[in-house]
Amino acid sequence: MKTKAVRLYGKSDLRLEEFELPPFREDEILAKVVTDGICMSTHKAALQGADHKRVPADIAHNPIITGHEFGGEILEVGAKWKGAYEPGQKFAVQTALNYKGSLDAPGYSYRNIGSNATYIIIPNEVMELGCLIPYSGDAFFYASLSEPMCCIIGAFHANYHTTAGSYEHRMGIVQGGNTAILAGGGPMGMGAIDYAIHCDRKPGMVVVTDIDESKLRRAAQITTVEEAARNGVGLVYLNSTSAGELIGLTGGRGYDDVFVFSPVAPVVELGDSILGRDGCLNFFAGPADPSFSVRLNFYNVHYASSHIVGTSGGNASDMIEALSLMEKGLIDPAAMVTHVGGLDCVIDTTLNLDKLKGGKKLIYTHISMPLTAIEDLGLLDGPVFEGLAEIIKGNNGLWCAEAEKHLLAAYSAL
């Protein structure tokens, strides 16, 4: 079967190509990709090429398919996996495989699987590890968004706190405690806000900061203070970099859990400075610079038991939790999506992702379409886009299952 895919050959060398997939084996699965979310991790891999830890050294001769936020449909199942998976099933993929200790991951390391493609072959190890996850929701794009959401969920689970008088660690954020989400106006921060107020281990207060007032306004419109209160959480949006002002909101106690969503030294240092006793700082946003360093208060490490964790991705159980919460309507990460486009805009979008405004860029891999802000869909020519603009207008400005169905139906009819 022929596929079209964006492949990486070297530093900033991405190519959209059509090529023949090899016959899939009895321990593999043939699948159709429908949606991909473009991630900053893919941007970093594209810039670094073979210098990236997950990218093979021989990509100049054996290029890999990029993209790791999958929404798709199973087409054919090899004999080994018949009964476990069925043709027609929607799926998501947890790409942090850690297979036999390897860093190899779909979207970074494989020639025949990545989400910037029309058709792929899913290798045996993905199924062996339980990382091909069936999904029963209405829209494919939610499966793609389950990957960034599972990273957020993993971060909340990875935070830990100590038990006085023992060496036992208690995993997860402090239930009923104070949580700060710094630089939280972007797509990942918005996902974290949504999860914090709807998960089963809620903080008592969540303070979200960002220096971009427009991002804060949008976040506050999507996840309102009133919605948080209905779920028993006090939610505060604040444009501030003042440690005193942030600590003041806690009555001087500081924060049990701080999540840093920007790899900028002053933001990390601010997070460190607002930790309360036994506070946990989660450095969520991965830097591109391997020498990235900041100043931390080691007096507080010793006397106040402050500590740091870093998470890079989630695991299969985190993704299953994300999909379950979406299917139940408890979280709606559609707010992450600010732009949509087709496979032909992936290269420019990936290489320039750090310069593009807005949140998540959602790709429909079987269509040709320029990357377009959701709010600008009505400016494109044709009844397809007029219809999309009306659907979006009726859905509080958010991408949704109805918009996806309208887009895919229109393109399949062309």
DRENKEKOL-166791 format. One line per 3 residues: for each residue x negated, y negated, z negated of C-alpha. Coordinates in nm, 3 decimals. Example, Ala and Ser with C-alpha at 12.3 -4.5 7.8 and 13.67 -1.06 7.14 Angstrom:
-1.230,0.450,-0.780; -1.367,0.106,-0.714
This chain:
0.000,0.000,0.000; -0.118,-0.350,0.081; -0.136,-0.614,-0.190
-0.209,-0.983,-0.198; -0.418,-1.096,-0.491; -0.643,-1.372,-0.621
-0.985,-1.217,-0.674; -1.297,-1.345,-0.848; -1.632,-1.312,-0.665
-1.850,-1.545,-0.872; -1.853,-1.873,-1.063; -1.555,-2.080,-0.940
-1.531,-1.843,-0.641; -1.166,-1.736,-0.627; -1.012,-1.602,-0.306
-0.654,-1.516,-0.214; -0.679,-1.201,-0.004; -0.472,-0.918,0.133
-0.619,-0.570,0.103; -0.524,-0.204,0.077; -0.485,-0.051,-0.266
-0.628,0.301,-0.301; -0.381,0.589,-0.344; -0.277,0.598,-0.708
-0.368,0.910,-0.905; -0.150,1.139,-1.114; -0.258,0.959,-1.433
-0.183,0.610,-1.291; 0.125,0.398,-1.218; 0.205,0.187,-0.913
0.378,-0.139,-1.001; 0.507,-0.465,-0.860; 0.407,-0.790,-1.031
0.676,-1.060,-1.029; 0.545,-1.326,-1.269; 0.212,-1.442,-1.410
0.133,-1.712,-1.663; -0.197,-1.886,-1.601; -0.405,-1.898,-1.918
-0.704,-2.105,-2.022; -0.886,-1.775,-2.073; -0.856,-1.709,-1.699
-0.984,-2.061,-1.629; -1.290,-1.990,-1.846; -1.352,-1.654,-1.677
-1.327,-1.815,-1.334; -1.582,-2.083,-1.425; -1.824,-1.841,-1.593
-1.799,-1.555,-1.344; -2.024,-1.264,-1.434; -2.157,-1.457,-1.735
-1.821,-1.398,-1.905; -1.834,-1.110,-2.152; -1.536,-0.931,-1.994
-1.632,-0.983,-1.628; -1.850,-0.716,-1.459; -2.191,-0.810,-1.325
-2.118,-0.681,-0.972; -1.815,-0.896,-0.884; -1.993,-1.042,-0.579
-1.950,-0.698,-0.418; -1.665,-0.558,-0.626; -1.433,-0.849,-0.706
-1.173,-0.827,-0.982; -0.809,-0.935,-0.974; -0.746,-1.228,-1.208
-0.454,-1.290,-1.443; -0.341,-1.109,-1.757; 0.011,-1.234,-1.835
0.223,-0.971,-1.662; 0.591,-0.957,-1.582; 0.674,-0.681,-1.336
0.856,-0.366,-1.235; 0.734,-0.006,-1.219; 0.759,0.142,-0.869
0.609,0.493,-0.890; 0.488,0.702,-1.182; 0.205,0.955,-1.165
0.276,1.310,-1.282; 0.104,1.263,-1.620; 0.337,0.981,-1.721
0.668,1.103,-1.579; 0.928,1.094,-1.854; 0.737,0.834,-2.049
0.794,0.566,-1.784; 1.054,0.535,-1.509; 1.068,0.357,-1.172
1.270,0.039,-1.204; 1.158,-0.042,-1.559; 1.046,-0.395,-1.632
0.717,-0.412,-1.818; 0.460,-0.625,-1.996; 0.092,-0.534,-2.043
-0.116,-0.581,-2.356; -0.454,-0.643,-2.196; -0.671,-0.637,-2.509
-0.733,-0.265,-2.466; -1.052,-0.215,-2.666; -1.075,0.119,-2.485
-1.360,0.326,-2.632; -1.517,0.008,-2.766; -1.531,-0.162,-2.426
-1.438,-0.527,-2.368; -1.293,-0.437,-2.027; -0.946,-0.581,-1.979
-0.695,-0.617,-1.693; -0.728,-0.962,-1.543; -1.100,-0.977,-1.619
-1.261,-0.644,-1.539; -1.055,-0.434,-1.296; -1.041,-0.420,-0.918
-0.682,-0.298,-0.885; -0.494,-0.455,-1.175; -0.439,-0.819,-1.262
-0.125,-1.032,-1.275; -0.221,-1.267,-0.990; -0.115,-1.002,-0.739
0.189,-0.867,-0.561; 0.123,-0.496,-0.627; -0.117,-0.323,-0.866
-0.230,0.016,-0.989; -0.212,0.050,-1.367; -0.497,0.274,-1.490
-0.457,0.566,-1.729; -0.614,0.394,-2.030; -0.341,0.129,-2.038
-0.076,0.397,-2.093; -0.296,0.605,-2.324; -0.329,0.311,-2.559
0.041,0.227,-2.550; -0.038,-0.102,-2.376; 0.214,-0.066,-2.091
0.522,-0.186,-2.275; 0.875,-0.146,-2.134; 1.091,-0.456,-2.155
1.469,-0.479,-2.119; 1.525,-0.855,-2.105; 1.699,-1.043,-1.824
1.403,-1.235,-1.685; 1.056,-1.127,-1.578; 0.893,-1.447,-1.700
0.964,-1.361,-2.063; 0.745,-1.052,-2.021; 0.463,-1.279,-1.903
0.519,-1.508,-2.201; 0.503,-1.214,-2.440; 0.123,-1.216,-2.393
0.062,-1.568,-2.527; 0.330,-1.510,-2.792; 0.158,-1.191,-2.908
-0.166,-1.389,-2.948; 0.021,-1.627,-3.178; 0.181,-1.342,-3.370
-0.158,-1.174,-3.406; -0.302,-1.494,-3.551; -0.026,-1.515,-3.813
-0.087,-1.151,-3.907; -0.467,-1.194,-3.916; -0.467,-1.470,-4.177
-0.538,-1.336,-4.523; -0.550,-1.437,-4.886; -0.724,-1.300,-5.189
-0.585,-1.150,-5.507; -0.718,-1.311,-5.824; -0.936,-1.080,-6.025
-0.974,-0.817,-5.754; -1.120,-0.769,-5.408; -0.788,-0.690,-5.247
-0.692,-0.901,-4.948; -0.327,-0.976,-4.870; -0.273,-0.997,-4.495
-0.057,-1.258,-4.328; 0.036,-1.617,-4.404; 0.163,-1.711,-4.748
0.539,-1.662,-4.758; 0.698,-1.983,-4.882; 0.362,-2.161,-4.863
0.232,-2.464,-4.674; 0.126,-2.417,-4.312; -0.037,-2.675,-4.084
-0.052,-2.644,-3.706; -0.314,-2.888,-3.579; -0.312,-3.008,-3.216
0.018,-2.824,-3.199; 0.195,-3.015,-2.922; 0.076,-2.788,-2.642
0.238,-2.465,-2.523; 0.063,-2.238,-2.774; 0.137,-2.474,-3.060
0.504,-2.484,-2.960; 0.512,-2.106,-2.959; 0.358,-2.106,-3.306
0.623,-2.348,-3.437; 0.900,-2.129,-3.295; 0.751,-1.815,-3.449
0.680,-1.976,-3.786; 1.043,-2.069,-3.846; 1.195,-1.749,-3.704
0.961,-1.472,-3.820; 1.027,-1.250,-4.121; 0.746,-1.406,-4.329
0.825,-1.775,-4.320; 0.626,-2.057,-4.477; 0.811,-2.306,-4.692
0.677,-2.604,-4.497; 0.522,-2.643,-4.153; 0.340,-2.963,-4.060
0.261,-3.008,-3.690; 0.009,-3.269,-3.580; -0.097,-3.401,-3.241
-0.245,-3.730,-3.123; -0.034,-3.718,-2.806; 0.295,-3.878,-2.907
0.477,-3.755,-2.595; 0.384,-3.394,-2.677; 0.509,-3.436,-3.034
0.839,-3.583,-2.912; 0.895,-3.294,-2.673; 0.810,-3.037,-2.941
1.052,-3.205,-3.182; 1.327,-3.197,-2.920; 1.274,-2.827,-2.851
1.231,-2.701,-3.209; 1.417,-2.947,-3.424; 1.377,-3.027,-3.791
1.741,-2.927,-3.833; 1.683,-2.584,-3.676; 1.391,-2.525,-3.909
1.600,-2.627,-4.211; 1.870,-2.379,-4.113; 1.599,-2.113,-4.136
1.476,-2.231,-4.474; 1.164,-2.411,-4.349; 1.073,-2.776,-4.392
0.932,-2.900,-4.060; 0.734,-3.222,-4.018; 0.593,-3.364,-3.693
0.311,-3.611,-3.754; 0.076,-3.811,-3.532; -0.211,-3.834,-3.777
-0.571,-3.732,-3.829; -0.575,-3.847,-4.192; -0.656,-3.569,-4.435
-0.513,-3.779,-4.717; -0.179,-3.823,-4.542; -0.158,-3.452,-4.460
-0.248,-3.341,-4.813; -0.001,-3.595,-4.950; 0.284,-3.407,-4.784
0.197,-3.106,-5.002; 0.196,-3.304,-5.325; -0.182,-3.279,-5.336
-0.194,-2.898,-5.332; -0.322,-2.860,-4.976; -0.240,-2.595,-4.720
-0.239,-2.220,-4.759; -0.268,-2.160,-4.383; -0.409,-2.391,-4.118
-0.406,-2.310,-3.745; -0.635,-2.507,-3.514; -0.511,-2.518,-3.155
-0.787,-2.727,-3.002; -1.161,-2.642,-2.988; -1.262,-2.994,-3.089
-1.500,-3.042,-3.382; -1.305,-3.320,-3.561; -0.986,-3.112,-3.549
-1.160,-2.807,-3.697; -1.321,-3.021,-3.966; -0.983,-3.179,-4.044
-0.838,-2.832,-4.086; -1.115,-2.738,-4.328; -1.063,-3.054,-4.531
-0.691,-2.995,-4.595; -0.717,-2.635,-4.716; -0.585,-2.568,-5.064
-0.723,-2.311,-5.302; -0.758,-1.973,-5.130; -0.663,-2.144,-4.803
-0.721,-1.970,-4.471; -0.828,-2.159,-4.158; -0.748,-1.981,-3.832
-0.960,-2.110,-3.542; -0.719,-2.013,-3.266; -0.845,-2.211,-2.968
-1.151,-2.046,-2.814; -1.427,-2.285,-2.700; -1.598,-2.258,-2.363
-1.933,-2.363,-2.515; -2.105,-2.065,-2.685; -2.300,-2.306,-2.907
-1.988,-2.481,-3.041; -2.047,-2.559,-3.411; -1.888,-2.780,-3.675
-1.950,-2.894,-4.033; -1.763,-2.697,-4.300; -1.739,-2.751,-4.675
-1.921,-2.457,-4.830; -1.870,-2.599,-5.179; -1.502,-2.511,-5.126
-1.594,-2.172,-4.983; -1.764,-2.094,-5.315; -1.540,-2.267,-5.569
-1.200,-2.286,-5.394; -1.215,-1.954,-5.208; -1.144,-2.119,-4.873
-1.212,-1.893,-4.575; -1.200,-1.874,-4.196; -1.068,-1.626,-3.943
-1.067,-1.628,-3.565; -0.835,-1.433,-3.341; -0.865,-1.372,-2.967
-0.550,-1.207,-2.840; -0.307,-0.977,-3.013; -0.244,-0.604,-3.002
0.031,-0.378,-2.872; 0.239,-0.402,-3.190; 0.221,-0.783,-3.172
0.350,-0.773,-2.814; 0.628,-0.533,-2.908; 0.728,-0.774,-3.186
0.724,-1.066,-2.940; 0.942,-0.881,-2.689; 1.182,-0.768,-2.962
1.223,-1.122,-3.096; 1.291,-1.248,-2.743; 1.539,-0.973,-2.664
1.728,-1.053,-2.988; 1.729,-1.424,-2.904; 1.535,-1.516,-3.220
1.256,-1.695,-3.032; 1.258,-1.862,-2.692; 0.910,-1.932,-2.556
1.058,-2.084,-2.238; 0.958,-2.417,-2.390; 0.597,-2.325,-2.311
0.666,-2.345,-1.936; 0.633,-2.687,-1.774; 0.537,-2.593,-1.415
0.623,-2.321,-1.163; 0.456,-2.223,-0.838; 0.372,-1.943,-0.597
0.070,-1.719,-0.550; -0.083,-1.967,-0.306; -0.131,-2.231,-0.577
-0.314,-2.001,-0.821; -0.670,-2.086,-0.715; -0.643,-2.463,-0.752
-0.436,-2.431,-1.068; -0.681,-2.190,-1.233; -0.993,-2.390,-1.150
-0.838,-2.721,-1.260; -0.626,-2.599,-1.549; -0.815,-2.807,-1.805
-0.732,-3.123,-1.609; -0.363,-3.054,-1.549; -0.107,-3.205,-1.780
0.180,-3.016,-1.934; 0.210,-2.666,-2.073; 0.223,-2.317,-1.927
0.195,-2.280,-1.548; 0.426,-1.996,-1.439; 0.353,-1.817,-1.111
0.594,-1.614,-0.899; 0.357,-1.391,-0.708; 0.581,-1.301,-0.412
0.657,-1.656,-0.303; 0.476,-1.952,-0.147; 0.540,-2.269,-0.345
0.332,-2.565,-0.461; 0.274,-2.599,-0.834; 0.562,-2.820,-0.942
0.662,-2.969,-1.274; 1.003,-2.838,-1.375; 1.130,-3.195,-1.409
1.027,-3.263,-1.047; 1.193,-2.961,-0.880; 1.471,-3.180,-0.743
1.213,-3.382,-0.550; 1.124,-3.085,-0.327; 1.315,-3.049,-0.002
1.590,-2.793,0.037; 1.899,-2.658,-0.137; 1.689,-2.403,-0.328
1.524,-2.678,-0.529; 1.840,-2.886,-0.565; 2.005,-2.581,-0.719
1.708,-2.523,-0.950; 1.717,-2.885,-1.066; 2.085,-2.852,-1.160
2.023,-2.528,-1.351; 1.732,-2.683,-1.541; 1.934,-2.995,-1.619
2.206,-2.778,-1.773; 1.950,-2.591,-1.986; 1.798,-2.879,-2.182
1.521,-2.919,-1.924; 1.387,-2.565,-1.978; 1.308,-2.282,-1.738
1.546,-1.992,-1.790; 1.668,-1.655,-1.661; 1.928,-1.821,-1.436
1.659,-2.038,-1.275; 1.440,-1.734,-1.213; 1.726,-1.539,-1.052
1.814,-1.836,-0.833; 1.454,-1.875,-0.716; 1.397,-1.506,-0.643
1.732,-1.465,-0.465; 1.664,-1.767,-0.247; 1.318,-1.648,-0.144
1.427,-1.291,-0.079; 1.692,-1.430,0.157; 1.441,-1.628,0.363
